Amino acid sequence: MFFGFIAALINTIVFVVLHNNFKVVLVFANTLAFIISNLASFYFNHYAVFTHHVDTSKSIWRKLVAFFTFRIISIIPDTLIMLVGLSVLRWNAVLVKLIDQLLVGIFNYLTTKAVFQKNDHLIRERIRQYVIESKQKKKDR
């Protein structure tokens, strides 16, 4: 949660500085904040968060591509929340970004876990197969 908070904070700060201070268009400011915070998030997740049961069969580049594939999906609701919150509802940019980061953060956590950790279903399948084989050996005795 700590590193997720840091990534969300990076996203929020970059967005607010670009959008409010430099008057960068909402979509561009949001996209740049997305890229910068997700590069930081990938680093945090790869080296600090998912260190147990890590799938070492994937190279760092494959993990990076998988990570950003899921994150690309999350930029759609991210941008929609920002557009609705700022353009339609005319709420404060910081408030909208915080709400956005909370909602998108939940999705990102779940998909990030899938990228860095071994697939739990493969482990369960191996255990199931082991139990079946053990029972068969007992029957054969």
N, C-alpha and C positions, 0 to 999 in steps of 0.2 A: 504494500500500500504506500509505503514511503516513497519509493521510486516512481510509482504511478502519480503521486501527488506532485513530485518534482517535475515530471514530464508535463503534467497539466499546468503547472505554474509557468514553465517555460513557454508553453503554447499561449497562455493567457497574456503574459508579459510581452512576447513578441507581437501578438496580434494588436494589443492596445497601443504599443509604441508605434507600430506601422500605421494603424488605422487612425488613431487620434492625433498623434504628434506629427507624422509625416503625410497624413491625409491620403494614404494608399487606399485604393478601391477595396471595398469589403472582401470580395472574392479573392483578390490577389493577396491581401494581408492575411486572410484566413489560410490560404494555401501555403504561403511561406512559413507561417507559424506552424502549420501541420508538418511540413517537411523537416524543419529544424527540430521540433519537439519529438518527432518520431525517430529521427536519427539518434537523438539523445536516449530515447526510450529503448531503442534496439540495443544500444551500448549497455545501458543499465541492466536490461533483461538478460543479455548474453553473458555478462561478466559478474553480475551480482545477485540476480533474483532467482533464475531457474538453474541452480547449480547442482541439484540432486536429480537423479534419474534423467539426465540430459541425453538426448539422442545425439551421440557423437558420430553417427554414420553420415550425417548431413554436414557439408562444408559450410563455412560462415556465409558464403555467397548464396548458397541455396536457402539458408535460413533467412538471409536478408531479403531475398526475392519473395519467399513465402510470407514473411512478416509484412512487407509492404503491399503484397497482394491483398491480405486481409485489411490492412489499414486503408488502402485505396477505397475499399468498400465503405469504410467508416467515414470517409470524408464527405460522402453524399449526405447522410443525416446531419453531419457536423455543419456543412454549408447551409443546408435548409434551415436548421435551427437558428443559425446566425442571421440569415436573410429575413426570416419571419420575425425574430426578436427585435432586430434593428430597423428593418424597413417597414414592416406592417404594424407591429406593436409599439415601435419607437421606444423601447426600453433602453436602459443604460448598457453600454457596450461591455463593461466589466461584468455586470450581472448576467447578461445573456451568455457571455463566454464561460462563466463559471457553471451555469446550468448545463450548457452544451458539453463542457468537459466532464461533468458528472455522468451524464447520460451516455456519452460516447465512450467514456472510460470503462464502464462496465462491459460493453461489447469488446473493447480492446483487450481487457484483461483475459477474457475467455478465449479469444482467438490467439493471443500471445502465448498462453499456456499450451495450446495445441501445437504451436510452431516449435517451441523449445523442448518440450518434454516428449518422451517416448509415448507412443500411442497406448493408452491404458487398455484398449480393447485387444491389442495384440498380446499383452501380458495376460489378460484374463483368458484368452483363447489358449495360450500355452499351458496355463494352470488346468484348464478344463481338459485338455488333451492328456496331460500328465495323470489326472485323476482317472480318466477312462482307461488309460494304459495300465495303471496300477490295479484297477479292478479286474481287468482282463488277465493280468498275471496271476492274481489270486485265484481266479476261476480255473486257470490252467494247471495249478498245483494240485 
